[in-house]
Amino acid sequence: MDIFGDLSGIRLTQLEELKTLSSLRTERPELIHVDLLDGLSILTDKWNKEIALYINRTGRVNGIAVGHHASVKLPSVRVREATHTRCIHTHPGGNFQLSSVDLSALESLSLESMTSIGILNGKITGAELACLTEDGTILTSNFSPQELERLDYDEFLSENRTRQTPITRALPEEERAYLVSVENEELAQEILTELAELARTAGVKVVGQLLQPKRYGSSVSYLGKGKLETLNQQLQNTHANVLICDDELTPAQLRNLEEYTGIKVLDRTGLILDIFAQRAKSREGKLQVELAQLQYLLPRLTGQGRSLSRLGGGIGTRGPGESKLEMDKRRVRQRIYILEQDLKEIRKHRLTQRQQRIRSGLQLVALVGYTNAGKTTFLQKAMEQTRAKGESLSGENKLFATLDPTVRSLQIGTYRQILMSDTVGFIQKLPPKLLNAFLATLEEVQNADLLVHVLDASHARALEQADTVHEILKELDCADKPTITVLNKTDQVEQISDLNRLAQQLPHPVSLSLKQGDSLVPVWKMIEELLPEN
């Protein structure tokens, strides 16, 4: 049997001794074979490390792990076996109290019981045993060394818990996300704040976050070894059941993190795709989301770990293509080809519409900007102030509230008629593949005669967000288009000097607050100035 964990400084002969001890079978109603416990006590004291064992219903040891002096990472256990598995681990230093991490592991892994045994100078100081009671709460009992020796484990269980507690009772019903970012420290808080907002938009509760300085990140497991250990403890303490990473993970990083944490892992791209899946309403939008999902998942369909099993539901699995995500790679490639052909037909249809628009003489103004900057609100206010016809638009205080493009005909000035298009918001770290999947939608930007860049002027990193938008426009070959910058949310700007400084660095700025209902006439005048009639 393999021994997992921190084996540094341990002789091979001592590991063989532990393997030999683990072959001892515990008979009912014992908690643990007395000779096995004595051997664990000696090795714990000798190594000054925690040792954890899994013992199944037949009394066989089916998992061994060695940790540090204050913690041990539990080996993985199959869900079906967990409810018949007891975990017994030692605490060097004599403290036998179960930690919050221990109790969280009992609940999240749905184990039969969790026991900690204090060891000092090779002798047992006491033990604490915990199990889930009938109403789902955790019951703990302390035992002296003598009481532990006489303990009837079967009687303890029958008195203090029901039959197997199903895993659905142990895990929280809501999705609880723990956020992780590998980033430069000066950018860390802003990055994690945006990631938390993305998670909120996706409908999950954020229960914690962890930062790894970029210089200490790992190409194999995303986080360094020390941070992985900290992460595992935090996941158990917070009852998190999904881990969200702020970068696009490689398939190997994703797989390694899932194997290490035992929970679903989602990267930034997967999170954004989940939001897109919820937002897509039109046939075109749904096709684009499905294509992006399949292109993202194709290299990750390994058939191992949770890479496939995580597709059973919840965040990261929604969308029009979800029923097809478990196909084998060959069928996925076939589906990708079909979707690409469908989107080509949509582009042909858009080309026909564009030719009709050109013949009509109407010019197209496209709204662009960072997500949640106020583009949809701008178009709604424009419709109200110009009394334009069309279905009312609802701007939400969420990222990517708009996915499908919306075009409205507006009359600005006395006679001037234009078309205005609302498009999907931009965001930093937007993968090129994701951008390519939404080219059909972004053609509204590429074919626009003028751009109106709506910017949240109150945001602490407004200039950086403007730079992100400019970089994406360059990727779309749109950076040279005439652009008006609408500095929105000026009512929330604390220092007018900050607003003036921002305006000086951006093309054709117009400052206003859409929330306060400011007039858009200055924008219309600038459009007429920059966009002469055909």
Helices and strands as residue ranges (DSSP letters): E 4-5, H 12-22, H 34-47, E 51-55, E 61-66, H 79-82, E 86-92, H 100-108, E 113-120, E 123-132, E 138-143, H 145-150, H 153-160, H 167-170, E 176-183, H 185-202, E 205-213, G 214-216, H 225-238, E 242-245, H 251-261, E 264-266, H 268-279, H 283-297, G 298-300, H 306-309, G 310-312, G 322-324, H 329-360, E 363-368, H 375-386, E 406-412, E 416-422, H 432-437, H 439-446, E 450-456, H 462-475, E 483-488, G 490-492, H 496-504, E 509-511, H 521-530
